Amino acid sequence: MAFTPLHDRVVVRRLEGDDKTAGGLYIPESAKEKPAEGVIVSVGAGARDEDGDRIAMDVKEGDKILFGKWSGTEITLEGEELLIMKESDIMGIIA
């Protein structure tokens, strides 16, 4: 990828949600909510503390994460829809 996020930002690819409910009903495209799960595509170098030292990121490329519904900024890179968000917008890593 020709894009590297700065500081404590990450680039995330959303994971697609299920097409049907647990009961077997199919969900139309217009009724689906955007999934709040994704995979980290790219990670910045980390923020700096008051002394100018880097604060290590808790996430890395390939981590499957959970983030807030309204988190991040949607962008299109190389024809793919992605999100850029701060590490603090990530709620957790899914094992």
N, C-alpha and C positions, 0 to 999 in steps of 0.2 A: 504494500500500500504506500502511496506517495504522500501520506499525511501523518504527521506525528503531533499528538496533543502536547500542550505545554503545561508545566507545573503539575498540579494535582488533578488534571482532567484525564478522562478515559473515553475511548470510542467503543460503543456497544452495538452489537447486532441483535435486534429483537428476535426471540424465539416465537414461532407461530403457535397459537393456541389450538385447542381441539375443535374439530368441525362438528362434533355432536356431543350431546349431554350424556350423563351416566345412564340415563334411561333409554338412550338410543335415538333421540330426536336430533335431526340435523339443524344447526344454527345457521341462518342466512347471513351472508356477508355484511349486510346493513345492521344487524343486531349484535355483531361481535364487538367486544371491547378490545382495545389494544393490550397485548400481553405485557406484564410487568416483569418478565424474565428475559434475560439476554446472556450473550457470551461476549466477553471482553476481547476486542480485536486489537487494540493498541493502548498503551499506557504511557503517560507522561513521566518525567524524571522525578517528580515529587515537589511539594512546596518547600519553602525555606523557612527556618525558624528565625528568631530575633538576631541570632549570631551569624546568620547567613549559611548555616549548614543545612543540607538536604534532609527532609523528613521522608523516610522510606515509605513507599506505597504498600498497602496491605493486600492489594489485588495484583494479579499478573495476567498476561495474555492467556486466553483459553479458559479462564475461570467462568463458571456459570453463576450468574448473580440475580438477585431480586432487588428491584428499585421502585421508587414511588411512581404513582400513576402519571403525574405531571412533571416528572424529572427530565432534565436534559433538553437539548436543542436538536431538532431533526435536521439532518443534512443529507445530501445525495453525493456520494463519492464513487466515481467510476461506475455509475448506473445503479448503485446499491444504496438503499435507504438505511441510514445509520443514525445513532444518537451520540452527541457529545455531552458529557455530564461531569460534574465534580465528583471526586471520590466520596465526599460526604453525602451525596445523594443516594449512594448504594446502601441498602439496608442489611445485606448479608451475602455470603457466598453459599451456594447450594452444593452440598457434597454429593 
